[in-house]
C-alpha cells in the first residue's frame, strides 16, 4: 500500500479498523495487499461501543447526510470513541461522506489520495410537491404527504 500523505509514519502509528471495514476487503488483490500490509504494521480490529455508534448516527442525522454505510459509520464511531477517551486520533479516508461527518464531530481527518475537504456540508430536504423544507431525512412530507425530496446542502465552515 502506498500513501502520498507525508504525515503518515507507519513505524510509529497504531492502526485500527472495525470488523465491518475488514469484511469490506473483498477483491483478491485487496486481500493480498491487506495481508502484506498487516505483516508489516500492527492493525487492530475493534468494534466501537453501541454508545459511540448511537452518537455517530445522531450526528449523521443532524447534518442530514444519510448516505453512509454501516462500515463507514462504524469507523467514524470508533474514531469518536478514541477521541472521547482522550486519544489523539486521525481518521484516514478518501470517502467524502466519512470525512464530512468526521469534521462535524471534530475528529481529525485526512485524505489518503485526495486533498482535504474545503468545507463541511449540512443537508436539508425540500419536498418536490409543496416546497416544504426539512432539516432531517424523513419518509413523507408533514405538509402534503408527498414522498419525494430534493437534497440540498448548506455551506458551513
Helices and strands as residue ranges (DSSP letters): G 10-12, E 15-17, H 19-23, H 28-40, E 43-45, H 50-62, H 70-84, E 90-92, H 96-104, E 108-110, E 120-127, E 133-134, E 149-156
